[in-house]
Amino acid sequence: MSRKRNGIIGLLIVVLVAAALWGYWQCDRGASEEAFPAAASSAEEKSFPVVLTQARALRFEDRITVAGTVLSRNFAAVSARIPGTLDVIDVDEGDRVEAGKTRLFQTDHIKVARAVEIARQEIAVAECAISVNRANRQSLQADFDKAKIDYERFQRLYDNDRAVTQDALEMQRSRFLQLEAQLKLAGVQIEMAEKQFEQAKSNLAIAEKDLRDSEVFAPIDGVVSERYLEPGENVGNGDPVLKIVDPSVLEVSIYIPEQYYDRVLPGQTSMRILAEGIQLENQEIVYKSPTVQPDLRTFEVKCLIENPPSGLVAGRMVRTETILAAHDGVGVPVDAIKQMRTGPVVFTVKGGRASLIPVKTGLQTDGWIEVLDAGLAAGTPIVTVGQDFLDDGFAVSVVKES
């Protein structure tokens, strides 16, 4: 009786456990069906959120962006023309100067002024020497003329009847020859005195030039940018004392990689200059280096800037964009391009679904890329966010349009 009772109890326990498991399974199944709707919500019916941006008509450029340096087109490192001590410097940094009119500095004025006086005195001495030698020649000419007459007379007397002795004739002949030689010497002395006079005049011209050179005037219009020496310092011939720059005409110098050498054409290629608060368009390139630097594999390019805007000064670094080619076209943001196995594509939206458009890309400018042979018109809405999850025909919902 006891065994039968235990069997009934065990059977009841099994039934209760089975009922509990059945109830749990039913609850879990209901929850799953509620959480995951049936096959009706398949992937192709799912709506993907996207952001649209309209295609634009833009100016696309093939350009090289490098840093450049602003330089003065016209400048002068003004040196002392004669060595000596700087007597005075008349200008300071920042002073404006005018070519040929503004005195900059003076060197050893007293020394060169005295050299001019000495040269003038040498001219006076040379003039006196010429006068003395000419007077001496006149005196010798008179003696020579008398000696010639005497010698000719003695020669006739000796030839006719030996009225004079041969010794007397020879003495007259000797006197005549001596005076003839002295007369020639006087002529040479006059010529030498005249040469010394010419030399003295040349020395005076040099001394006067040194006097003028002791005062140095501005060689160009501009502004004093640097002052290297101070009054009282010794300066050698050719040592720079001041630097003058002309701020009215500047040039921008840049160095471009050698692979672009043939594409940069002076007089045709233009440059854009960008700095803080400054943008200069269409600056014509006027110079291209005839050689490429072998160490850096770059070449120099320059453009001129006449009447530069305020703030653009020599020594400043700027950003430059050299325009190698430019044309108008239709573009989309670079991020809108999706790379597929068949090539680059973009997506537009038609009737709430994604529409795939194969494209060819061209130039890229300021985050926008040119699309070619796609028939896209400016204003066409293009997916710029969410395109990585799309394929042709997927349902989309526009979250935001920029």
C-alpha positions in Angstrom: 0.0 0.0 0.0 2.9 2.3 0.8 4.6 1.6 -2.5 1.4 2.4 -4.5 1.1 5.7 -2.6 4.7 6.7 -3.4 4.2 6.0 -7.1 1.2 8.2 -7.2 3.1 11.1 -5.5 6.0 10.7 -8.0 3.6 10.8 -11.0 2.0 14.0 -9.7 5.4 15.6 -9.4 6.3 14.8 -13.0 3.0 16.2 -14.2 3.5 19.4 -12.3 7.1 19.9 -13.6 5.9 19.3 -17.2 3.1 21.8 -16.8 5.5 24.4 -15.4 7.9 23.9 -18.4 5.0 24.2 -20.9 3.8 27.4 -19.4 7.3 29.0 -19.4 7.8 28.0 -23.0 4.6 29.6 -24.1 5.4 32.9 -22.3 8.9 33.0 -23.9 7.4 32.4 -27.3 5.0 35.2 -26.9 7.7 37.6 -25.8 9.8 36.6 -28.8 7.0 37.2 -31.3 6.3 40.6 -29.7 9.9 41.7 -29.8 10.6 40.4 -33.4 7.7 40.9 -35.7 7.3 38.2 -38.3 8.9 38.0 -41.6 6.9 41.0 -42.7 9.8 43.4 -41.4 12.4 42.1 -43.7 15.6 44.0 -44.5 14.4 45.6 -47.7 11.5 47.2 -45.9 13.7 48.7 -43.3 14.1 52.5 -43.7 17.6 53.9 -43.5 18.1 57.4 -42.2 20.2 59.7 -44.5 21.3 63.3 -44.8 21.1 65.0 -48.2 23.2 67.8 -49.7 22.5 69.5 -53.0 25.1 69.2 -55.8 26.6 72.5 -56.7 28.1 74.3 -59.7 31.6 75.3 -58.6 35.0 76.4 -59.9 37.3 73.5 -59.7 41.1 74.1 -59.6 44.2 71.9 -59.9 46.5 73.8 -57.6 49.6 73.4 -55.5 49.5 74.8 -51.9 52.8 75.7 -50.3 54.1 78.3 -47.9 55.9 81.3 -49.4 58.0 84.2 -48.2 57.3 87.9 -48.9 60.4 89.7 -50.1 61.2 93.3 -51.2 61.6 93.6 -54.9 63.8 96.6 -54.6 66.3 96.9 -51.7 69.7 98.2 -51.1 72.4 97.3 -48.5 74.1 100.7 -48.4 77.8 100.4 -47.8 80.5 103.0 -47.1 82.3 104.0 -50.3 85.5 105.0 -48.5 87.0 103.4 -45.4 87.3 105.3 -42.2 85.3 106.4 -39.1 81.6 107.1 -39.3 81.2 110.7 -38.5 77.4 110.8 -38.4 74.4 108.6 -39.3 71.4 110.9 -40.3 68.6 108.3 -40.4 67.2 105.6 -38.1 65.2 102.4 -38.7 61.7 103.2 -39.9 62.7 106.5 -41.5 61.5 107.1 -45.1 64.2 108.2 -47.5 64.2 109.7 -51.0 66.6 108.6 -53.7 69.4 111.0 -54.3 68.1 113.5 -51.7 68.2 112.0 -48.3 71.7 111.9 -46.8 72.3 108.7 -44.9 75.7 109.0 -43.3 79.2 110.5 -43.7 82.6 109.0 -43.3 85.9 110.7 -42.4 84.9 114.1 -43.7 87.9 116.0 -42.4 90.4 113.6 -43.8 89.0 113.6 -47.3 88.5 117.4 -47.3 92.2 117.9 -46.5 93.1 115.5 -49.3 91.2 117.8 -51.7 93.1 120.8 -50.5 96.4 118.9 -50.9 95.4 117.9 -54.4 94.6 121.5 -55.3 98.0 122.7 -54.0 99.7 120.0 -56.1 98.0 121.5 -59.2 99.3 124.9 -58.3 102.8 123.5 -57.9 102.6 121.7 -61.2 101.4 125.0 -62.9 104.4 126.8 -61.4 106.7 124.1 -62.6 105.4 124.4 -66.2 106.0 128.2 -66.0 109.6 127.8 -64.7 110.4 125.2 -67.4 109.0 127.3 -70.2 111.0 130.3 -69.0 114.1 128.2 -68.8 113.5 127.0 -72.3 113.1 130.5 -73.6 116.4 131.5 -72.0 118.1 128.4 -73.5 116.5 129.1 -76.9 118.1 132.5 -76.9 121.5 131.1 -76.0 121.1 128.4 -78.6 120.3 130.9 -81.3 123.4 132.9 -80.4 125.6 129.8 -80.3 124.3 128.7 -83.7 125.1 132.1 -85.2 128.6 132.1 -83.7 129.3 128.5 -84.8 128.2 129.2 -88.4 130.4 132.3 -88.5 133.4 130.5 -87.2 132.8 127.8 -89.7 132.9 130.2 -92.6 136.0 132.0 -91.3 137.8 128.7 -91.0 136.7 127.4 -94.4 137.6 130.6 -96.3 141.1 131.6 -95.2 141.7 129.9 -91.9 141.0 133.2 -90.2 140.3 131.3 -86.9 142.0 128.3 -85.5 140.5 124.8 -85.6 140.4 124.8 -81.8 138.3 128.0 -81.7 136.0 126.4 -84.2 135.7 123.3 -82.2 134.9 125.3 -79.0 132.0 127.1 -80.8 130.7 123.8 -82.1 130.8 122.3 -78.6 129.0 125.2 -77.1 126.4 124.9 -79.9 125.8 121.2 -79.3 125.6 121.6 -75.5 122.9 124.3 -75.8 121.0 122.2 -78.4 121.0 119.3 -75.9 119.9 121.7 -73.1 117.1 123.0 -75.3 115.9 119.5 -75.9 116.1 118.7 -72.2 114.1 121.9 -71.4 111.4 120.7 -73.8 111.3 117.3 -72.1 111.1 119.1 -68.7 108.1 121.1 -69.9 106.4 118.0 -71.1 107.0 116.3 -67.8 105.7 119.3 -65.9 102.6 119.3 -68.1 102.1 115.5 -67.3 102.5 116.2 -63.6 99.9 118.9 -64.0 97.5 116.4 -65.6 98.3 113.9 -62.8 97.6 116.6 -60.2 94.2 117.3 -61.8 93.4 113.6 -61.8 94.4 113.4 -58.1 92.1 116.4 -57.4 89.2 114.7 -59.2 89.8 111.5 -57.1 90.0 113.5 -53.9 86.8 115.5 -54.8 85.1 112.2 -55.6 86.2 110.8 -52.2 84.8 113.9 -50.6 81.5 113.4 -52.3 81.6 109.7 -51.5 82.1 110.5 -47.8 78.5 111.7 -47.9 76.2 108.8 -48.8 72.7 109.5 -50.1 69.8 107.1 -50.5 70.1 105.1 -53.7 66.4 104.2 -53.8 63.1 105.5 -52.4 62.0 103.4 -49.4 62.3 102.8 -45.7 65.4 102.1 -43.6 64.8 98.6 -42.3 68.1 97.9 -40.6 71.0 99.8 -39.1 74.2 97.9 -38.7 76.7 100.4 -37.3 76.8 103.5 -35.1 78.7 106.8 -35.3 82.3 106.5 -34.2 82.7 103.0 -35.4 85.3 102.1 -38.1 83.9 101.0 -41.4 85.8 99.3 -44.2 85.3 99.8 -47.9 82.2 98.0 -48.9 80.9 97.3 -45.4 77.1 97.7 -45.1 75.9 100.5 -42.8 72.2 100.5 -43.5 69.5 98.5 -45.4 66.8 100.2 -47.3 63.7 98.4 -48.7 61.0 99.7 -51.0 57.6 98.6 -49.5 55.6 99.7 -52.6 56.7 96.6 -54.7 56.9 93.2 -53.1 57.5 89.7 -54.5 56.4 86.3 -53.1 58.9 83.5 -53.4 57.9 79.9 -53.2 59.5 76.5 -54.0 57.5 73.9 -56.0 58.3 70.2 -56.5 60.1 69.5 -59.7 57.3 67.3 -61.2 55.3 70.5 -61.8 58.2 72.3 -63.6 56.7 72.1 -67.2 53.2 73.1 -66.0 54.3 76.4 -64.4 54.5 79.1 -67.2 55.6 82.7 -66.3 53.1 85.2 -67.7 50.3 82.6 -67.8 50.2 80.7 -64.5 48.7 82.6 -61.6 49.0 82.4 -57.9 46.6 83.1 -54.9 48.2 84.8 -51.8 46.5 84.0 -48.5 47.5 85.5 -45.1 45.7 86.6 -41.9 43.0 88.9 -43.2 44.5 89.1 -46.7 43.5 87.3 -49.9 45.0 88.3 -53.3 43.7 86.6 -56.4 45.2 86.2 -59.8 48.8 87.2 -59.0 50.7 86.5 -62.2 53.9 84.4 -61.9 56.7 86.5 -63.4 59.7 84.3 -62.7 60.6 80.6 -62.8 64.0 79.4 -61.9 65.9 78.1 -64.9 67.2 75.2 -62.8 66.0 72.7 -60.2 67.7 72.5 -56.9 69.4 69.0 -56.9 69.3 68.6 -53.1 65.6 69.4 -52.5 64.3 68.7 -56.0 62.3 72.0 -56.1 62.4 75.1 -58.2 61.8 78.7 -57.3 58.8 80.7 -58.5 58.0 84.4 -57.9 55.1 86.8 -58.4 55.0 90.6 -58.1 52.7 92.5 -55.8 52.5 96.2 -56.6 50.9 98.5 -54.0 50.4 95.7 -51.5 47.6 95.9 -48.9 48.3 96.9 -45.4 49.8 94.1 -43.3 51.7 92.5 -46.2 55.3 93.3 -45.6 58.7 91.9 -46.4 59.7 88.9 -44.4 56.2 87.7 -43.7 55.2 84.0 -44.4 52.1 83.5 -46.5 50.1 80.5 -47.9 50.1 80.3 -51.6 48.0 78.4 -54.1 49.5 78.1 -57.6 46.7 77.5 -60.1 47.8 74.9 -62.7 44.3 74.5 -64.2 40.8 75.6 -63.5 37.3 75.1 -65.0 33.6 75.2 -64.0 31.7 72.0 -63.2 29.2 70.3 -61.0 30.5 68.8 -57.7 29.4 66.9 -54.6 31.0 66.7 -51.1 33.9 64.3 -51.1 32.3 62.2 -48.4 29.3 61.5 -50.7 31.4 59.3 -53.0 31.0 55.6 -52.2 33.6 53.2 -53.7 32.0 50.0 -55.0 33.5 47.1 -57.0 32.1 48.7 -60.2 33.7 52.1 -59.4 32.7 55.3 -57.5 29.0 56.0 -57.1 26.7 58.5 -55.4 23.1 58.1 -54.2 20.2 60.4 -54.7 16.6 59.8 -53.3 13.6 59.2 -55.5 10.2 58.2 -54.1 11.6 57.5 -50.7 14.2 55.1 -52.0 17.9 55.3 -52.8 18.9 55.7 -56.4 22.5 54.7 -57.3 24.3 56.9 -59.9 27.8 55.8 -61.2 30.2 58.7 -61.5 33.6 59.6 -62.7 35.5 62.0 -60.5 37.6 65.0 -61.6 39.3 67.8 -59.7 38.9 68.2 -55.9 38.6 71.7 -54.4 37.8 72.7 -50.8 36.1 69.4 -49.8 34.1 69.2 -53.0 34.9 66.8 -55.9 33.9 67.2 -59.5 31.6 64.5 -60.9 31.9 63.8 -64.7 29.6 61.9 -67.2 26.9 61.4 -64.6 24.3 63.9 -65.9 24.0 65.5 -62.5 22.6 69.0 -62.4 23.3 71.6 -59.7 20.6 71.2 -57.0 20.3 67.4 -57.2 20.0 66.1 -53.7 22.9 63.7 -52.9 23.2 61.5 -49.9 26.2 62.7 -47.8 25.5 60.7 -44.6 24.3 57.1 -44.5 25.4 56.2 -48.0 27.8 53.5 -46.7 24.7 51.3 -45.7 22.8 51.9 -48.9 22.3 50.0 -52.2 20.1 50.8 -55.1 16.4 50.7 -54.2 16.8 50.7 -50.4 14.1 52.6 -48.5 15.4 55.8 -46.9 14.1 58.4 -44.6 15.6 61.9 -44.8 16.8 63.0 -41.3 18.3 66.2 -42.3 19.0 68.2 -45.4 22.0 70.5 -45.5 
